[in-house]
Amino acid sequence: MKTINDNDNWDQHFSKMNWSALEIADKKMHNIRRMIKDEMGREVVKIFKIMKSNPRVFRVELDDGSVLRFETIPLKVLHRIEFQELALLHHHDGMPKIIFYKIIDNIIYKFSEWIYGKIVAEVVDVERVHIKTGEMLAKLNNIQDPKTGLFLTNGEISSTNLIWTKEENIFIIDHDRFTAENENGLDRMVVKNIAKRIQYKDRMHMFLKGYSKYRDIDGVLKCGKKLNWTWGGKKLKNKKM
């Protein structure tokens, strides 16, 4: 696990996104501090709440210099954690490690790896970022859930949900849209991400260049044409980087 010294400016992009970090007083969140002590044998040094439109994520700094991402999740979406574990089992290189989680009163307390790097919004003009994003999603889409036969995917491939690391890897950090789909569903989800999140044709071509390394894109192109590259009122735009 990486430590604080790997990146001291972890919140440097927050002001650009109208986000902020609120430090939690030592006397608060005793249950979280106790969980970490019991599970990992570590003391919590600092806890920050990441303040944005829907604040629910915390950064937890430990006494050995390591950092956790903490969040609470309703028990009804336990499958998202199961999908994340399945992706990790298949050594998916864009998935943060789950350190541990606890279920208490229908709430999941989830602790995972804190991913250092730049959010994609900061490096959106870098061509290889979009290529690597396509590669990462295609690899995820190739992982099959043995319970259902469906394939893993994420419907939130956005500029604030992806981290570009110094090793030039892409990580998905939020999993609210983590799901499993059949082949047609995967193609529709890719079109959704292109129309709503990637948004521009030049970036779409870069993304599909990466995606096509690991999955056939004929179904995506047919679906995109059928939907006129439109999703939820948003439509793919022409733009040169």
Backbone hydrogen bonds, N-H to C=O, Kabsch-Sander energy under -0.5 kcal/mol:
donor,donor_aa,acceptor,acceptor_aa,energy
4,I,65,G,-2.7
6,D,3,T,-1.9
7,N,4,I,-1.8
12,Q,9,N,-1.7
14,F,11,D,-1.5
16,K,13,H,-0.5
17,M,13,H,-0.9
17,M,14,F,-1.1
18,N,15,S,-1.0
19,W,14,F,-3.0
20,S,51,M,-1.6
22,L,49,K,-2.7
23,E,21,A,-0.6
24,I,47,I,-3.2
28,K,25,A,-1.9
33,R,29,M,-1.9
34,R,30,H,-2.4
35,M,31,N,-2.2
36,I,32,I,-2.1
37,K,33,R,-1.9
38,D,34,R,-2.8
39,E,35,M,-2.8
40,M,36,I,-2.6
41,G,36,I,-0.7
41,G,37,K,-1.3
42,R,36,I,-0.9
45,V,61,E,-3.1
46,K,61,E,-1.4
48,F,59,R,-2.7
49,K,22,L,-3.1
50,I,48,F,-0.5
50,I,57,V,-2.8
51,M,20,S,-3.0
51,M,49,K,-0.8
52,K,50,I,-0.7
57,V,50,I,-0.5
58,F,70,F,-2.9
59,R,48,F,-2.7
60,V,58,F,-0.5
60,V,68,L,-2.7
61,E,46,K,-2.9
61,E,59,R,-0.5
62,L,66,S,-2.8
63,D,43,E,-2.0
65,G,62,L,-1.9
67,V,2,K,-0.8
68,L,60,V,-2.8
69,R,112,S,-3.0
70,F,58,F,-2.6
70,F,68,L,-0.5
71,E,110,K,-1.9
72,T,56,R,-0.6
73,I,108,I,-2.2
75,L,106,N,-2.3
77,V,74,P,-1.9
78,L,75,L,-1.8
80,R,77,V,-1.7
81,I,77,V,-0.6
81,I,78,L,-0.9
82,E,78,L,-1.9
83,F,79,H,-2.7
84,Q,80,R,-2.1
85,E,81,I,-2.7
86,L,82,E,-2.0
87,A,83,F,-2.5
88,L,84,Q,-2.2
89,L,85,E,-2.2
90,H,86,L,-1.4
91,H,88,L,-1.9
92,H,87,A,-2.4
95,M,92,H,-1.0
99,I,97,K,-0.6
99,I,111,F,-2.0
100,F,111,F,-1.8
102,K,109,Y,-2.1
104,I,102,K,-0.6
104,I,107,I,-2.8
107,I,104,I,-1.3
108,I,73,I,-3.5
109,Y,102,K,-3.7
109,Y,107,I,-0.6
110,K,71,E,-2.6
110,K,108,I,-0.8
111,F,100,F,-2.5
112,S,69,R,-2.7
113,E,97,K,-3.0
114,W,67,V,-1.1
115,I,113,E,-0.6
116,Y,114,W,-0.6
118,K,164,W,-2.5
120,V,162,L,-2.0
121,A,159,S,-2.2
122,E,119,I,-2.2
123,V,119,I,-0.5
123,V,120,V,-1.1
126,V,123,V,-2.1
127,E,125,D,-0.7
129,V,126,V,-1.1
130,H,126,V,-0.9
130,H,127,E,-0.7
131,I,127,E,-1.6
132,K,128,R,-2.8
133,T,129,V,-1.8
134,G,130,H,-2.0
135,E,131,I,-2.1
136,M,132,K,-2.7
137,L,133,T,-2.4
138,A,134,G,-2.3
139,K,135,E,-2.3
140,L,136,M,-1.9
141,N,137,L,-2.8
142,N,138,A,-0.8
142,N,139,K,-0.6
143,I,140,L,-1.8
144,Q,142,N,-0.5
145,D,150,L,-3.6
148,T,145,D,-0.5
149,G,145,D,-3.1
151,F,181,E,-3.3
152,L,143,I,-2.5
153,T,179,T,-2.3
155,G,177,R,-1.9
158,S,156,E,-1.4
161,N,158,S,-1.0
162,L,158,S,-0.5
163,I,171,F,-2.3
164,W,118,K,-3.6
165,T,163,I,-0.7
165,T,169,N,-2.4
168,E,165,T,-2.0
171,F,163,I,-2.1
172,I,94,G,-2.4
173,I,161,N,-2.2
173,I,171,F,-0.5
174,D,161,N,-0.6
178,F,175,H,-1.4
179,T,153,T,-2.4
181,E,151,F,-2.7
186,L,182,N,-2.4
187,D,183,E,-1.9
188,R,184,N,-2.1
189,M,185,G,-2.3
190,V,186,L,-2.2
191,V,187,D,-2.2
192,K,188,R,-2.5
193,N,189,M,-2.3
194,I,190,V,-2.4
195,A,191,V,-3.0
196,K,192,K,-2.9
197,R,192,K,-0.5
197,R,193,N,-1.7
198,I,193,N,-2.7
199,Q,194,I,-3.0
200,Y,198,I,-1.7
201,K,237,K,-2.5
202,D,239,K,-0.7
204,M,200,Y,-2.3
205,H,201,K,-2.3
206,M,202,D,-1.5
207,F,203,R,-2.7
208,L,204,M,-3.0
209,K,205,H,-1.7
210,G,206,M,-1.7
211,Y,207,F,-2.8
212,S,208,L,-2.6
213,K,210,G,-1.3
214,Y,211,Y,-1.6
215,R,211,Y,-1.7
221,L,217,I,-2.5
222,K,218,D,-2.3
223,C,219,G,-2.3
224,G,220,V,-2.8
225,K,221,L,-2.2
226,K,222,K,-2.3
227,L,223,C,-2.2
228,N,225,K,-0.9
229,W,224,G,-2.8
230,T,227,L,-1.0
231,W,234,K,-3.1
234,K,231,W,-2.2
236,L,229,W,-2.5
237,K,199,Q,-3.6
